[in-house]
Structure formats: structure tokens, C-alpha cells
Amino acid sequence: MKLYLRFLNNDNDEIVLEQVYCVVFKETVIEKVLFYLKDVDLDGDEELNEETFLMDEYSYNSNATIDTIIRNGFYHESKNIIPTTTFRFEYVNEDIFIYTKQLKLNQMDVEKLKWKIKRLKNLKSSRVLETDSVDYAHFK
């Protein structure tokens, strides 16, 4: 397990925890990533109680490459549950296609291509991200 903590000093010179990022491994691959963010009121003029929590669970195919990531969590308040999002990875030649599907109430589950990652022809180790999507995804 790897654990990253981010602290800030508020205007009262107190050290406050702002962010936790935890990576849980199963042998040599990532099993889960946990992310927590506490919006911190640094100047003391306004009370903030906003918290965000995300949990990504990874599964792999027989080649030990990522098959799916399932994301759950909440945004700003624990009652603001984020609909379960599934990221599915497809590998074609040297390109990687990442599809997303988000479960929403009273809607059909529609999977869409979110990103296409292509290997640059002249640089063997470089990849380029192509996307037409303007959606934001916290993807670590």
C-alpha cells in the first residue's frame, strides 16, 4: 500500500489535512485507489464542510492489463452519491480505447468511447491521448 497525505496551514497557523490518496496493491498490480478531499477554509472567514471521496476498483484480463475500473463515491457531501461509473479498456494493436458507462436512475446504460490513446509512430514509448469528450474525469 502507498499512502499520500497533503496538509495545509490555515490562517491560524494550524496544520490541517486536505487530501488523502491511497493505492492498495495485490501482488504487483493496483487493486484499489482511494481518494479523499476535504475543502479547507484557510482564511477562517467562511465555514467549509465539503468532502469528496472516490474509490476505484481495478480488474485485469489474462494479460495482466487493466480490463475495467469501477468508480464509486460522493461529491462535496456524503448524500451526493456519484452514480457508479465503469471504465472499460479495449486494446487494439498498440491503441488503447477507454469506454465509460455511468449508471443513472431512470436512464438506459449507454457506454461511450471516452478516450483513445495511440502510440506515436516515431517514439516507441510515447502515447498520445485523443478525445472528443469535454467531460471531466478524475483518473489516477
N, C-alpha and C positions, 0 to 999 in steps of 0.2 A: 504494500500500500504506500502511496505517496500522498502527503498532505501538505497543502499550501494554505497559509493564512495571511491575510492582509489587514494590517492595523493602521489606524489614522489617529492623529492628535486633534482633539476638538479645541475650541477656544478656551476652555477651562484647563487646558494642558493635560487632559486625561487621555489615556490610550484606549481607543475603542476598536472592537473587532468589526470590520466592514465586510469581509469576504472569506469564504471557506471553499476550497476546491480540493476534492478528494478523488484519487484514482485508485480503484481496487483491481488488483491483478489476480488472475487464476493461471498459475504457472507463468507463461511468458506473454500472455495476451491480456488486454483490458477486459474486465468483466463488467464493471460499473464505473460511472463517473457521477459524482455528487457535487452539486454547485449550490451555494447559498450566498445571498447578497442581502445585507441589511443597509437600507438607505440611512446614512448617518447625518444627523443635524450637527454640522461642525460649528456654526456660529451661535447656536443656542436661541435664536430668535423665533424658531418655528419647531414644533414637535413633529418628528417623522417616525412613523411606525411601520413603514413599508418594508416587506421582506419578500424575497423571491427564492424559490427552491426548485431545482431541476434534478431529475435522476434519469440518466441514460443507461440502459441495459444493452450490452453488446452480445450478439451471437455470430458464430463463424461457420463458414462452409468447410468442406473436407480439405480444401487447400490452405486452411488457416488464414483466409482473408475474411474481412468483415462481410457478413451476409445481411444482417439487419441491426438497427439501433432503435430501441423503443424508448420514447421520452415521455415522462410524466412529471407533474409538478404543479406549482401555483405561482401566480404573478402578483406582487405587491401585497396581497393578503391571502391567508390560507383559504378563504372562501372563494377566491378567484382561481378555480381549478383550470389548468390548461388542458384542453382535450388531448387524449393520448395521441401522440404522433409517432408514426413508424417511418423510418428511413430505410429503404431497401437498396442494396448495392448490386449492380449488374456489371460484369466485366466482359468486354468485347474487345478481343485483340489486346491492345495496350490502352484502350479507353475505359474510363470508369463512368457509369451512369448512376446517379443517385436520385431515386424516386421518393416522394413523400406522400403519406396518406394520413389525414387527421380525422379522428372520429368525432363527429359533431352530432348533437341531438337533432332529430327530425331531418337529417340530410343523408344522402347516399354517400357511401365511402368512395371517394374518387382519388385514384392515385395519379400523380402528375410528375413529370420529369422536373426535378429541381435544379440539378447541376449536371454538367457533362465535363469531365476532366480528361484532357487529351495530353498525350506525351508530345513534346515538341520534337520535330524531326531532327534538328541539328544537335540537340542536347539530350543525351540519353536519360539523364537523371531528372530532367526538369518536366514539370507538368503545368498546364495552363487550365484555369477554371473558366468555363463558358456557362453563362446563364442568361436567360431572358427574364428571370423572375426578379421581382423587386421586394419579395417577402424577406423579412429578417429571420435568420435562424442563428441561435447561439450554438455553434457547432465546434466543440473542442474534443 
